[in-house]
Amino acid sequence: MTTFVFMFRKTVLIVLFGSIFLLYSCQDESAPAVAYLEVTDLLVASKTGEGTSSAKLNTIWVEQNGQQIGAFSPPCRIPVYAGEDQLLRFIPGIALNGVYSQRNQYEMLSPIEKNWDLNEGSTKVLSPQFLTFEYNPIYDLIVVEDFDGIGLNYNKTVQSDTNLLITSDTSEVFHYPGETPNKSGKFVLPPVTLGEFKTLQAFELPKYGANVWLEVNYKTDVALTFGVTANEILQSAKTPVVTLFPNEEWNKVYINLVTEVSGYPNAIDYNLFFGSVNTTDDTATVLIDNIKLLY
């Protein structure tokens, strides 16, 4: 009995001293030194042949010394580790198919990397000019239609009740600051009619899960649908990808076509299409511009 009590007390003392040691160790561990990055806006700079610099980047992923810090929505203040020669990597992000809650890293733009000395407690303001991204040269970029040339790269389909037009009306044309406003696409839908348009060119696109993106500026009175037509040897399959809600101001959307393209692995090539149905008693107008295909 005495031996048992002695062993019990010894065990309690060991646990107690161990707990005190762990508590002391936790209290002795100092918090890492922190600095801050301040981000206001994210921009894009297009080169010759890449179309407009218009963008709608809503998220920035930050990596430090190869480790991910997190994803942030500008304007924001980002805590990072302080220290000398810190490697920061900034990856731009977009709303997938126009859905803000579905944020996605946009690999079609090259990340920005920088080495900085970051003092503890300091704040480094990253101007929009610094966080101006360029298109990643390892991917293909095709300006499918910007409505500024002669003719159109889209034809109306057989079921379309209206034609695709080019407008130079300043009240209708898309304008991005710093760029010369030219022309935009337009189609008008009388009550209870349909407008649908398909690319003249069929594109050979990567399959098996490879990302294929469509960038578009648009302004529409009615729902606007974008999709893909997969052309196989004996048949073609038309698949809608996303339907955008009406909006009173010009908007930009990034549409991912990977599911629809990879879903037809036997396709020889693919056409792109867009269209709207006006089910109202009023005439509706759809404006569209800067259609880019990236893969």
Backbone as CSV, one residue per row, in Angstrom:
resi,resn,N_x,N_y,N_z,CA_x,CA_y,CA_z,C_x,C_y,C_z
1,MET,0.834,-1.208,0.000,0.000,0.000,0.000,0.859,1.244,0.000
2,THR,1.942,1.220,0.877,2.847,2.372,0.944,3.554,2.582,-0.384
3,THR,3.988,1.480,-0.994,4.657,1.567,-2.303,3.736,2.168,-3.355
4,PHE,2.472,1.796,-3.325,1.487,2.313,-4.298,1.318,3.815,-4.132
5,VAL,1.182,4.283,-2.868,0.998,5.715,-2.604,2.220,6.485,-3.067
6,PHE,3.436,5.901,-2.789,4.668,6.575,-3.198,4.731,6.718,-4.720
7,MET,4.389,5.631,-5.429,4.429,5.666,-6.893,3.393,6.640,-7.444
8,PHE,2.229,6.690,-6.805,1.166,7.606,-7.253,1.628,9.052,-7.125
9,ARG,2.231,9.371,-5.926,2.706,10.742,-5.702,3.824,11.098,-6.693
10,LYS,4.696,10.137,-6.978,5.790,10.366,-7.911,5.256,10.666,-9.310
11,THR,4.235,9.911,-9.693,3.623,10.125,-11.015,2.989,11.505,-11.105
12,VAL,2.266,11.895,-10.038,1.624,13.218,-10.013,2.662,14.319,-10.129
13,LEU,3.781,14.168,-9.406,4.841,15.179,-9.444,5.457,15.290,-10.846
14,ILE,5.659,14.148,-11.493,6.219,14.155,-12.854,5.291,14.879,-13.818
15,VAL,3.988,14.558,-13.740,3.002,15.214,-14.604,2.956,16.699,-14.324
16,LEU,2.998,17.063,-13.009,2.913,18.467,-12.623,4.114,19.253,-13.153
17,PHE,5.319,18.693,-12.921,6.520,19.393,-13.399,6.563,19.445,-14.926
18,GLY,6.061,18.378,-15.555,6.009,18.388,-17.023,5.091,19.455,-17.541
19,SER,3.932,19.625,-16.863,2.972,20.648,-17.276,3.556,22.033,-17.093
20,ILE,4.242,22.226,-15.958,4.856,23.534,-15.706,5.914,23.828,-16.760
21,PHE,6.709,22.807,-17.135,7.734,22.997,-18.152,7.125,23.374,-19.501
22,LEU,6.035,22.670,-19.872,5.368,22.978,-21.140,4.768,24.373,-21.126
23,LEU,4.163,24.747,-19.994,3.568,26.072,-19.866,4.636,27.140,-19.986
24,TYR,5.770,26.898,-19.315,6.866,27.849,-19.357,7.402,27.964,-20.789
25,SER,7.518,26.814,-21.473,8.022,26.815,-22.845,7.104,27.597,-23.761
26,CYS,5.762,27.420,-23.606,4.792,28.140,-24.435,4.876,29.632,-24.179
27,GLN,5.002,30.011,-22.915,5.061,31.423,-22.588,6.354,32.052,-23.075
28,ASP,7.420,31.234,-23.154,8.720,31.769,-23.538,8.847,31.958,-25.039
29,GLU,7.980,31.244,-25.841,8.063,31.312,-27.301,7.523,32.650,-27.784
30,SER,8.342,33.423,-28.481,7.941,34.753,-28.936,7.180,34.662,-30.255
31,ALA,6.251,35.596,-30.459,5.473,35.658,-31.697,6.375,36.124,-32.833
32,PRO,6.112,35.644,-34.068,6.949,36.062,-35.198,6.781,37.555,-35.482
33,ALA,7.840,38.179,-35.966,7.785,39.593,-36.342,6.954,39.738,-37.610
34,VAL,6.099,40.762,-37.626,5.145,40.935,-38.720,5.316,42.302,-39.375
35,ALA,5.154,42.332,-40.708,5.048,43.570,-41.479,3.739,43.501,-42.260
36,TYR,3.400,44.574,-42.945,2.099,44.632,-43.627,2.263,45.119,-45.068
37,LEU,1.420,44.562,-45.940,1.328,45.018,-47.325,-0.054,45.614,-47.537
38,GLU,-0.103,46.778,-48.137,-1.382,47.452,-48.378,-1.671,47.426,-49.873
39,VAL,-2.820,46.856,-50.251,-3.194,46.684,-51.660,-4.516,47.405,-51.909
40,THR,-4.553,48.218,-52.970,-5.785,48.946,-53.292,-6.489,48.401,-54.526
41,ASP,-5.713,48.069,-55.566,-6.342,47.651,-56.820,-5.394,46.757,-57.605
42,LEU,-5.966,45.953,-58.516,-5.208,45.047,-59.369,-5.538,45.366,-60.824
43,LEU,-4.503,45.543,-61.643,-4.701,45.958,-63.030,-4.062,44.954,-63.988
44,VAL,-4.359,45.142,-65.275,-3.769,44.332,-66.344,-3.223,45.271,-67.414
45,ALA,-2.076,44.936,-67.966,-1.497,45.691,-69.080,-1.374,44.753,-70.280
46,SER,-2.200,44.986,-71.293,-2.137,44.158,-72.500,-1.056,44.680,-73.436
47,LYS,-0.432,43.764,-74.148,0.531,44.136,-75.173,-0.155,44.187,-76.531
48,THR,0.586,44.626,-77.534,0.041,44.709,-78.885,-0.476,43.345,-79.326
49,GLY,-1.702,43.333,-79.830,-2.312,42.102,-80.294,-3.082,41.341,-79.236
50,GLU,-3.061,41.855,-77.987,-3.750,41.163,-76.897,-5.084,41.821,-76.525
51,GLY,-5.475,42.843,-77.268,-6.763,43.471,-77.004,-6.733,44.422,-75.829
52,THR,-7.902,44.657,-75.272,-8.062,45.628,-74.189,-7.339,45.210,-72.912
53,SER,-6.998,46.229,-72.103,-6.436,45.970,-70.761,-7.529,45.902,-69.704
54,SER,-8.768,45.993,-70.135,-9.890,45.898,-69.197,-9.809,44.594,-68.417
55,ALA,-9.996,44.693,-67.103,-9.913,43.511,-66.249,-10.861,43.666,-65.069
56,LYS,-11.155,42.546,-64.427,-11.941,42.552,-63.195,-11.333,41.519,-62.252
57,LEU,-10.143,41.870,-61.740,-9.452,41.001,-60.795,-9.933,41.347,-59.392
58,ASN,-10.444,40.352,-58.680,-11.056,40.644,-57.375,-10.348,39.979,-56.194
59,THR,-9.281,39.228,-56.477,-8.593,38.501,-55.407,-7.101,38.463,-55.700
60,ILE,-6.307,38.490,-54.630,-4.871,38.307,-54.792,-4.385,37.253,-53.808
61,TRP,-3.710,36.223,-54.339,-3.077,35.206,-53.505,-1.631,35.645,-53.247
62,VAL,-1.196,35.505,-52.007,0.151,35.930,-51.629,0.931,34.718,-51.112
63,GLU,2.133,34.534,-51.654,3.059,33.519,-51.176,4.326,34.206,-50.683
64,GLN,4.904,33.689,-49.590,6.137,34.249,-49.048,7.143,33.130,-48.839
65,ASN,8.275,33.264,-49.521,9.337,32.250,-49.419,8.813,30.847,-49.709
66,GLY,7.924,30.758,-50.692,7.396,29.464,-51.114,6.225,28.945,-50.326
67,GLN,5.787,29.665,-49.285,4.642,29.237,-48.483,3.464,30.186,-48.705
68,GLN,2.268,29.628,-48.809,1.093,30.458,-49.056,0.672,31.194,-47.789
69,ILE,0.488,32.504,-47.940,0.010,33.336,-46.843,-1.514,33.359,-46.810
70,GLY,-2.141,33.431,-47.998,-3.598,33.438,-48.050,-4.114,34.185,-49.266
71,ALA,-5.444,34.253,-49.388,-6.118,34.972,-50.470,-6.835,36.171,-49.877
72,PHE,-6.745,37.327,-50.553,-7.278,38.571,-50.015,-8.008,39.342,-51.119
73,SER,-9.033,40.092,-50.715,-9.817,40.883,-51.656,-9.503,42.365,-51.464
74,PRO,-8.887,42.997,-52.456,-8.580,44.436,-52.337,-9.863,45.270,-52.277
75,PRO,-9.782,46.431,-51.585,-8.624,46.944,-50.844,-8.425,46.157,-49.553
76,CYS,-7.156,45.915,-49.202,-6.881,45.077,-48.029,-5.497,45.379,-47.468
77,ARG,-5.303,44.967,-46.208,-4.012,45.089,-45.529,-3.586,43.673,-45.162
78,ILE,-2.461,43.232,-45.690,-2.058,41.835,-45.607,-0.881,41.679,-44.648
79,PRO,-1.031,40.880,-43.587,0.106,40.625,-42.684,1.048,39.588,-43.282
80,VAL,2.361,39.885,-43.257,3.376,38.952,-43.735,4.511,38.922,-42.713
81,TYR,5.425,37.994,-42.864,6.555,37.908,-41.944,7.571,39.003,-42.256
82,ALA,8.084,39.636,-41.202,9.150,40.619,-41.365,10.489,39.907,-41.500
83,GLY,11.451,40.577,-42.137,12.772,39.994,-42.282,13.464,40.497,-43.524
84,GLU,14.739,40.190,-43.636,15.515,40.610,-44.791,15.338,39.631,-45.946
85,ASP,15.398,40.181,-47.163,15.389,39.376,-48.388,14.217,38.395,-48.419
86,GLN,13.023,38.928,-48.256,11.804,38.111,-48.282,11.282,38.013,-49.717
87,LEU,11.072,36.794,-50.202,10.557,36.582,-51.554,9.035,36.550,-51.513
88,LEU,8.392,37.549,-52.137,6.930,37.630,-52.200,6.473,37.313,-53.621
89,ARG,5.407,36.535,-53.702,4.830,36.172,-55.000,3.332,36.489,-54.970
90,PHE,2.880,37.223,-55.998,1.483,37.673,-56.049,0.792,37.035,-57.253
91,ILE,-0.316,36.346,-56.973,-1.066,35.634,-58.013,-2.465,36.248,-58.117
92,PRO,-2.857,36.723,-59.301,-4.177,37.361,-59.437,-5.303,36.342,-59.491
93,GLY,-6.489,36.771,-59.059,-7.651,35.890,-59.084,-8.888,36.584,-59.615
94,ILE,-9.827,35.775,-60.084,-11.061,36.284,-60.695,-12.271,35.556,-60.108
95,ALA,-13.454,36.078,-60.417,-14.693,35.381,-60.078,-15.003,34.407,-61.209
96,LEU,-15.022,33.133,-60.897,-15.259,32.098,-61.902,-16.666,32.214,-62.460
97,ASN,-16.773,32.389,-63.765,-18.067,32.494,-64.460,-18.948,33.604,-63.890
98,GLY,-18.303,34.631,-63.342,-19.050,35.782,-62.830,-19.633,35.584,-61.446
99,VAL,-19.345,34.456,-60.793,-19.880,34.171,-59.462,-18.835,34.574,-58.434
100,TYR,-19.088,35.637,-57.678,-18.082,36.201,-56.783,-17.622,35.205,-55.724
101,SER,-18.524,34.355,-55.258,-18.164,33.397,-54.207,-17.230,32.297,-54.708
102,GLN,-17.107,32.156,-56.031,-16.230,31.139,-56.611,-14.981,31.820,-57.168
103,ARG,-14.047,32.114,-56.251,-12.822,32.805,-56.653,-11.788,31.795,-57.141
104,ASN,-11.077,32.163,-58.188,-10.180,31.232,-58.839,-8.887,31.945,-59.224
105,GLN,-7.743,31.288,-58.966,-6.491,31.835,-59.470,-6.535,31.845,-60.995
106,TYR,-6.047,32.945,-61.580,-6.138,33.099,-63.041,-4.749,32.934,-63.642
107,GLU,-4.465,31.710,-64.076,-3.130,31.386,-64.552,-2.818,32.000,-65.906
108,MET,-3.831,32.581,-66.580,-3.581,33.235,-67.861,-2.801,34.545,-67.703
109,LEU,-2.688,35.014,-66.459,-1.865,36.179,-66.148,-0.639,35.718,-65.359
110,SER,0.523,36.279,-65.663,1.761,35.879,-64.985,1.800,36.437,-63.570
111,PRO,2.210,35.635,-62.583,2.410,36.148,-61.221,3.512,37.207,-61.203
112,ILE,3.500,38.030,-60.175,4.537,39.044,-59.958,5.359,38.618,-58.752
113,GLU,6.689,38.634,-58.887,7.579,38.260,-57.791,8.507,39.422,-57.442
114,LYS,8.823,39.535,-56.147,9.683,40.630,-55.684,10.395,40.227,-54.400
115,ASN,11.659,40.591,-54.290,12.412,40.419,-53.053,12.483,41.736,-52.290
116,TRP,12.077,41.706,-51.012,12.072,42.926,-50.204,12.664,42.652,-48.831
117,ASP,13.244,43.704,-48.250,13.541,43.719,-46.824,12.337,44.334,-46.135
118,LEU,11.732,43.608,-45.208,10.518,44.064,-44.538,10.807,44.260,-43.057
119,ASN,10.745,45.495,-42.605,10.990,45.803,-41.194,9.764,45.472,-40.352
120,GLU,10.008,45.032,-39.130,8.915,44.685,-38.234,8.006,45.892,-38.003
121,GLY,6.695,45.682,-38.148,5.711,46.732,-37.915,5.547,47.705,-39.059
122,SER,6.346,47.563,-40.111,6.268,48.501,-41.236,5.089,48.155,-42.150
123,THR,4.661,49.133,-42.945,3.610,48.930,-43.937,4.145,49.335,-45.301
124,LYS,4.076,48.431,-46.248,4.517,48.709,-47.626,3.284,48.838,-48.504
125,VAL,3.110,50.014,-49.095,1.951,50.270,-49.951,2.274,49.817,-51.370
126,LEU,1.473,48.899,-51.886,1.657,48.389,-53.245,0.689,49.123,-54.168
127,SER,1.209,50.003,-54.982,0.367,50.807,-55.867,-0.239,49.937,-56.956
128,PRO,-1.358,50.373,-57.556,-1.935,49.615,-58.681,-0.934,49.448,-59.827
129,GLN,-0.039,50.429,-59.998,0.959,50.318,-61.067,1.915,49.153,-60.802
130,PHE,2.229,48.916,-59.513,3.096,47.782,-59.199,2.368,46.466,-59.433
131,LEU,1.110,46.397,-59.004,0.335,45.163,-59.167,-0.436,45.208,-60.488
132,THR,0.279,45.463,-61.573,-0.274,45.423,-62.918,0.261,44.168,-63.602
133,PHE,-0.634,43.241,-63.896,-0.244,41.929,-64.403,-0.254,41.909,-65.935
134,GLU,0.553,41.025,-66.491,0.590,40.826,-67.931,0.145,39.401,-68.258
135,TYR,-0.339,39.225,-69.487,-0.763,37.889,-69.901,0.446,36.951,-69.950
136,ASN,0.209,35.712,-69.509,1.264,34.716,-69.432,1.609,34.218,-70.844
137,PRO,2.861,34.413,-71.289,3.208,34.067,-72.673,3.203,32.573,-72.976
138,ILE,3.123,31.719,-71.952,3.117,30.275,-72.235,1.760,29.797,-72.745
139,TYR,0.743,30.666,-72.665,-0.596,30.308,-73.146,-0.916,31.050,-74.446
140,ASP,-1.868,30.505,-75.185,-2.334,31.157,-76.417,-3.443,32.146,-76.081
141,LEU,-3.406,33.298,-76.716,-4.443,34.314,-76.554,-4.931,34.709,-77.944
142,ILE,-6.211,34.555,-78.186,-6.816,34.924,-79.470,-7.904,35.954,-79.206
143,VAL,-7.780,37.129,-79.835,-8.867,38.105,-79.785,-9.883,37.661,-80.830
144,VAL,-10.914,36.969,-80.373,-11.906,36.398,-81.289,-12.678,37.500,-81.992
145,GLU,-13.065,38.535,-81.231,-13.805,39.650,-81.818,-13.719,40.870,-80.913
146,ASP,-13.263,42.004,-81.484,-13.286,43.274,-80.751,-14.148,44.312,-81.462
147,PHE,-14.757,43.910,-82.589,-15.709,44.726,-83.336,-15.100,46.003,-83.911
148,ASP,-13.768,46.051,-83.981,-13.107,47.232,-84.521,-12.581,47.028,-85.937
149,GLY,-12.626,45.798,-86.434,-12.129,45.525,-87.775,-13.237,45.562,-88.819
150,ILE,-12.888,45.067,-89.986,-13.859,44.996,-91.079,-14.532,43.624,-91.027
151,GLY,-15.865,43.633,-91.048,-16.596,42.380,-90.976,-16.673,41.845,-89.555
152,LEU,-17.280,40.672,-89.429,-17.483,40.053,-88.123,-17.005,38.610,-88.135
153,ASN,-16.565,38.142,-87.001,-16.143,36.757,-86.855,-17.260,35.871,-86.322
154,TYR,-18.461,36.417,-86.225,-19.636,35.660,-85.793,-20.719,35.740,-86.860
155,ASN,-21.419,34.655,-87.080,-22.589,34.591,-87.942,-23.820,34.277,-87.114
156,LYS,-24.966,34.770,-87.520,-26.184,34.371,-86.809,-26.541,32.935,-87.177
157,THR,-27.081,32.200,-86.219,-27.495,30.816,-86.470,-28.859,30.811,-87.152
158,VAL,-29.290,29.651,-87.626,-30.532,29.569,-88.402,-31.755,29.927,-87.572
159,GLN,-31.694,29.739,-86.251,-32.855,30.040,-85.420,-32.885,31.484,-84.921
160,SER,-31.873,32.260,-85.247,-31.808,33.634,-84.760,-32.802,34.532,-85.486
161,ASP,-33.494,35.371,-84.711,-34.473,36.300,-85.276,-33.881,37.678,-85.573
162,THR,-32.618,37.860,-85.279,-32.015,39.188,-85.424,-30.564,39.058,-85.864
163,ASN,-29.970,40.182,-86.230,-28.594,40.206,-86.718,-27.653,40.834,-85.690
164,LEU,-26.392,40.457,-85.759,-25.356,41.065,-84.944,-24.821,42.281,-85.686
165,LEU,-24.816,43.426,-85.015,-24.426,44.686,-85.627,-23.176,45.239,-84.968
166,ILE,-22.580,46.240,-85.596,-21.478,46.992,-85.008,-21.981,48.400,-84.715
167,THR,-21.788,48.842,-83.491,-22.231,50.183,-83.108,-21.039,51.070,-82.761
168,SER,-21.125,52.342,-83.185,-20.120,53.341,-82.812,-20.753,54.458,-81.998
169,ASP,-21.996,54.247,-81.586,-22.700,55.214,-80.737,-21.972,55.309,-79.392
170,THR,-21.546,56.523,-79.031,-20.759,56.687,-77.804,-21.524,56.277,-76.558
171,SER,-22.839,56.292,-76.613,-23.633,55.879,-75.455,-23.703,54.360,-75.326
172,GLU,-23.263,53.665,-76.363,-23.331,52.204,-76.358,-21.953,51.529,-76.350
173,VAL,-20.941,52.215,-76.847,-19.619,51.603,-77.016,-18.903,51.436,-75.674
174,PHE,-18.245,50.296,-75.504,-17.436,50.058,-74.306,-16.199,50.941,-74.344
175,HIS,-15.849,51.526,-73.190,-14.659,52.377,-73.111,-13.893,52.080,-71.837
176,TYR,-12.619,51.709,-72.004,-11.738,51.501,-70.872,-10.797,52.699,-70.770
177,PRO,-10.653,53.296,-69.583,-9.813,54.487,-69.428,-8.400,54.274,-69.978
178,GLY,-7.943,55.252,-70.759,-6.614,55.170,-71.347,-6.588,54.551,-72.722
179,GLU,-7.698,53.951,-73.132,-7.791,53.359,-74.469,-8.757,54.165,-75.321
180,THR,-8.509,54.181,-76.604,-9.389,54.909,-77.522,-10.650,54.101,-77.761
181,PRO,-11.812,54.676,-77.438,-13.055,53.925,-77.689,-13.287,53.766,-79.184
182,ASN,-13.566,52.566,-79.599,-13.803,52.324,-81.021,-15.254,51.901,-81.254
183,LYS,-15.458,50.595,-81.360,-16.804,50.102,-81.632,-17.104,48.899,-80.750
184,SER,-18.365,48.551,-80.675,-18.801,47.377,-79.917,-19.829,46.616,-80.730
185,GLY,-20.114,45.393,-80.295,-21.145,44.599,-80.928,-22.501,44.871,-80.300
186,LYS,-23.543,44.660,-81.077,-24.896,44.972,-80.603,-25.903,44.097,-81.335
187,PHE,-26.889,43.588,-80.590,-28.061,43.031,-81.256,-29.312,43.423,-80.477
188,VAL,-30.358,43.672,-81.232,-31.624,44.158,-80.683,-32.671,43.064,-80.813
189,LEU,-33.395,42.835,-79.716,-34.402,41.783,-79.682,-35.792,42.392,-79.496
190,PRO,-36.641,42.360,-80.516,-38.046,42.729,-80.322,-38.702,41.764,-79.338
191,PRO,-39.896,42.072,-78.862,-40.568,41.178,-77.910,-40.666,39.738,-78.425
192,VAL,-40.411,38.806,-77.524,-40.536,37.364,-77.786,-39.733,36.947,-79.028
193,THR,-38.449,37.213,-78.986,-37.554,36.805,-80.076,-36.256,36.243,-79.496
194,LEU,-35.452,35.653,-80.382,-34.191,35.041,-79.987,-33.075,35.566,-80.878
195,GLY,-31.926,35.814,-80.264,-30.722,36.156,-81.024,-29.613,35.190,-80.650
196,GLU,-28.987,34.576,-81.649,-27.921,33.612,-81.376,-26.865,33.702,-82.473
197,PHE,-25.565,33.649,-82.049,-24.479,33.883,-82.986,-23.317,32.935,-82.681
198,LYS,-22.716,32.406,-83.759,-21.664,31.394,-83.634,-20.436,31.837,-84.418
199,THR,-19.254,31.513,-83.908,-18.023,31.902,-84.590,-17.929,31.249,-85.973
200,LEU,-17.387,32.030,-86.921,-17.111,31.475,-88.239,-16.008,30.428,-88.147
201,GLN,-15.038,30.696,-87.311,-13.899,29.799,-87.151,-14.171,28.757,-86.073
202,ALA,-13.749,27.537,-86.349,-13.772,26.483,-85.332,-12.357,26.351,-84.774
203,PHE,-12.240,26.248,-83.453,-10.943,26.262,-82.789,-10.572,24.871,-82.283
204,GLU,-9.315,24.501,-82.486,-8.790,23.276,-81.885,-8.327,23.611,-80.474
205,LEU,-8.994,23.054,-79.490,-8.753,23.421,-78.097,-8.209,22.239,-77.302
206,PRO,-7.409,22.494,-76.273,-6.863,21.408,-75.448,-7.959,20.741,-74.620
207,LYS,-7.829,19.439,-74.445,-8.836,18.658,-73.712,-8.218,18.056,-72.459
208,TYR,-8.881,17.034,-71.923,-8.389,16.247,-70.787,-8.094,17.119,-69.570
209,GLY,-9.030,18.036,-69.283,-8.935,18.833,-68.067,-8.142,20.110,-68.188
210,ALA,-7.639,20.432,-69.370,-6.889,21.676,-69.545,-7.851,22.867,-69.506
211,ASN,-7.455,23.915,-68.818,-8.306,25.098,-68.711,-8.385,25.848,-70.038
212,VAL,-9.593,26.218,-70.395,-9.851,27.076,-71.550,-10.734,28.220,-71.055
213,TRP,-10.320,29.453,-71.329,-11.021,30.615,-70.785,-11.554,31.517,-71.889
214,LEU,-12.647,32.188,-71.570,-13.225,33.196,-72.437,-13.384,34.468,-71.616
215,GLU,-12.829,35.574,-72.103,-13.010,36.877,-71.456,-13.964,37.707,-72.307
216,VAL,-14.903,38.377,-71.667,-15.905,39.151,-72.404,-16.309,40.390,-71.601
217,ASN,-16.466,41.516,-72.303,-17.152,42.683,-71.745,-18.578,42.687,-72.292
218,TYR,-19.546,42.979,-71.425,-20.937,42.914,-71.881,-21.829,43.867,-71.093
219,LYS,-22.948,44.204,-71.692,-24.002,44.999,-71.061,-25.304,44.557,-71.718
220,THR,-26.276,44.114,-70.929,-27.435,43.474,-71.534,-28.732,43.749,-70.763
221,ASP,-29.817,43.854,-71.507,-31.147,44.034,-70.905,-31.784,42.703,-70.521
222,VAL,-31.297,41.621,-71.095,-31.867,40.294,-70.836,-30.733,39.316,-70.562
223,ALA,-31.073,38.135,-70.067,-30.057,37.124,-69.774,-29.266,36.784,-71.032
224,LEU,-27.946,36.637,-70.859,-27.040,36.409,-71.986,-26.273,35.112,-71.734
225,THR,-26.358,34.185,-72.684,-25.749,32.862,-72.528,-24.548,32.699,-73.455
226,PHE,-23.467,32.103,-72.906,-22.296,31.743,-73.705,-22.135,30.224,-73.668
227,GLY,-21.654,29.673,-74.769,-21.488,28.237,-74.810,-20.528,27.778,-75.885
228,VAL,-20.441,26.453,-76.039,-19.494,25.807,-76.941,-20.239,24.790,-77.794
229,THR,-19.893,24.739,-79.075,-20.390,23.689,-79.952,-19.230,22.762,-80.298
230,ALA,-19.324,21.515,-79.858,-18.275,20.529,-80.117,-18.582,19.812,-81.425
231,ASN,-17.634,19.837,-82.347,-17.831,19.255,-83.675,-17.117,17.913,-83.773
232,GLU,-17.927,16.832,-83.765,-17.385,15.488,-83.958,-17.528,15.111,-85.433
233,ILE,-17.089,13.917,-85.793,-17.071,13.533,-87.210,-18.478,13.507,-87.809
234,LEU,-19.432,12.968,-87.074,-20.773,12.790,-87.633,-21.824,13.722,-87.036
235,GLN,-21.452,14.463,-86.008,-22.449,15.321,-85.366,-21.781,16.468,-84.619
236,SER,-22.604,17.458,-84.269,-22.152,18.575,-83.436,-23.062,18.669,-82.224
237,ALA,-22.473,18.998,-81.078,-23.233,19.108,-79.835,-23.073,20.519,-79.272
238,LYS,-24.184,21.201,-79.095,-24.172,22.570,-78.571,-24.437,22.535,-77.070
239,THR,-23.518,23.103,-76.284,-23.607,23.047,-74.829,-23.480,24.443,-74.226
240,PRO,-24.519,24.944,-73.544,-24.382,26.225,-72.834,-23.398,26.082,-71.680
241,VAL,-22.656,27.141,-71.391,-21.689,27.134,-70.294,-22.172,27.984,-69.136
242,VAL,-22.569,29.216,-69.400,-22.988,30.125,-68.344,-24.016,31.102,-68.893
243,THR,-24.964,31.484,-68.043,-25.941,32.508,-68.384,-25.766,33.684,-67.432
244,LEU,-25.561,34.864,-67.993,-25.294,36.071,-67.216,-26.571,36.883,-67.049
245,PHE,-26.738,37.463,-65.866,-27.926,38.256,-65.578,-27.850,39.617,-66.270
246,PRO,-28.989,40.245,-66.499,-28.998,41.602,-67.063,-28.239,42.574,-66.154
247,ASN,-27.629,43.570,-66.754,-26.895,44.575,-65.986,-26.983,45.926,-66.692
248,GLU,-27.025,46.993,-65.904,-27.192,48.332,-66.462,-25.877,48.987,-66.851
249,GLU,-24.754,48.466,-66.340,-23.440,49.005,-66.662,-22.584,47.902,-67.300
250,TRP,-21.563,48.338,-68.049,-20.650,47.369,-68.637,-19.978,46.532,-67.545
251,ASN,-19.852,45.244,-67.802,-19.230,44.332,-66.849,-18.220,43.466,-67.591
252,LYS,-17.342,42.819,-66.833,-16.372,41.894,-67.419,-16.548,40.538,-66.759
253,VAL,-16.470,39.470,-67.564,-16.642,38.131,-67.030,-15.545,37.220,-67.568
254,TYR,-15.134,36.257,-66.714,-14.161,35.232,-67.079,-14.889,33.895,-67.056
255,ILE,-15.015,33.281,-68.217,-15.798,32.054,-68.355,-14.862,30.879,-68.587
256,ASN,-15.001,29.841,-67.775,-14.167,28.651,-67.915,-14.905,27.604,-68.750
257,LEU,-14.259,27.158,-69.836,-14.894,26.219,-70.766,-14.379,24.786,-70.607
258,VAL,-13.599,24.529,-69.548,-12.914,23.241,-69.447,-13.886,22.063,-69.439
259,THR,-14.985,22.166,-68.709,-15.919,21.037,-68.600,-16.551,20.717,-69.947
260,GLU,-16.956,21.759,-70.674,-17.654,21.569,-71.946,-16.703,21.108,-73.044
261,VAL,-15.456,21.590,-73.021,-14.487,21.171,-74.034,-14.005,19.748,-73.753
262,SER,-13.584,19.475,-72.526,-13.072,18.142,-72.182,-14.173,17.091,-72.174
263,GLY,-15.427,17.552,-72.057,-16.547,16.617,-72.068,-16.779,15.976,-73.424
264,TYR,-16.102,16.486,-74.467,-16.229,15.913,-75.816,-14.822,15.605,-76.349
265,PRO,-14.189,14.576,-75.802,-12.800,14.266,-76.190,-12.649,13.830,-77.644
266,ASN,-13.753,13.430,-78.288,-13.682,13.001,-79.692,-13.942,14.145,-80.664
267,ALA,-14.144,15.344,-80.138,-14.408,16.478,-81.019,-13.160,16.836,-81.825
268,ILE,-13.388,17.204,-83.061,-12.290,17.639,-83.927,-11.922,19.082,-83.595
269,ASP,-12.955,19.907,-83.422,-12.748,21.297,-83.056,-14.032,21.835,-82.435
270,TYR,-14.009,23.139,-82.092,-15.122,23.729,-81.338,-15.433,25.136,-81.863
271,ASN,-16.729,25.418,-81.952,-17.175,26.791,-82.197,-17.650,27.403,-80.890
272,LEU,-17.569,28.710,-80.804,-18.094,29.445,-79.656,-19.393,30.116,-80.056
273,PHE,-20.331,30.191,-79.123,-21.578,30.887,-79.439,-22.057,31.694,-78.246
274,PHE,-22.898,32.679,-78.522,-23.601,33.413,-77.462,-24.975,33.790,-77.992
275,GLY,-25.887,34.044,-77.056,-27.231,34.407,-77.481,-28.124,34.766,-76.318
276,SER,-29.291,35.313,-76.656,-30.277,35.724,-75.652,-31.676,35.469,-76.184
277,VAL,-32.603,35.290,-75.243,-34.028,35.171,-75.567,-34.756,36.293,-74.846
278,ASN,-35.544,37.043,-75.578,-36.358,38.104,-74.983,-37.783,37.602,-74.832
279,THR,-38.172,37.321,-73.603,-39.524,36.815,-73.341,-40.468,37.925,-72.886
280,THR,-39.988,39.169,-72.892,-40.792,40.292,-72.404,-41.585,40.936,-73.539
281,ASP,-42.381,41.924,-73.160,-43.149,42.685,-74.151,-42.410,43.934,-74.603
282,ASP,-41.190,44.107,-74.135,-40.389,45.274,-74.499,-39.211,44.863,-75.371
283,THR,-38.723,45.807,-76.159,-37.531,45.566,-76.968,-36.294,45.563,-76.061
284,ALA,-35.404,44.603,-76.274,-34.201,44.463,-75.447,-32.952,44.645,-76.317
285,THR,-31.908,45.187,-75.694,-30.632,45.409,-76.394,-29.513,44.691,-75.653
286,VAL,-28.644,44.035,-76.409,-27.474,43.369,-75.847,-26.232,43.983,-76.486
287,LEU,-25.291,44.422,-75.652,-24.024,44.983,-76.112,-22.892,44.066,-75.659
288,ILE,-21.895,43.897,-76.507,-20.826,42.951,-76.217,-19.530,43.437,-76.853
289,ASP,-18.391,43.106,-76.233,-17.109,43.581,-76.769,-15.966,42.738,-76.213
290,ASN,-14.818,42.842,-76.892,-13.541,42.279,-76.412,-13.638,40.801,-76.027
291,ILE,-14.036,39.977,-76.971,-14.132,38.542,-76.723,-12.755,37.915,-76.949
292,LYS,-12.174,37.393,-75.882,-10.843,36.771,-75.957,-10.944,35.296,-75.580
293,LEU,-10.196,34.476,-76.307,-10.110,33.044,-76.037,-8.674,32.748,-75.584
294,LEU,-8.534,32.098,-74.418,-7.207,31.827,-73.857,-7.114,30.359,-73.434
295,TYR,-5.988,29.721,-73.781,-5.785,28.323,-73.403,-4.309,27.961,-73.486
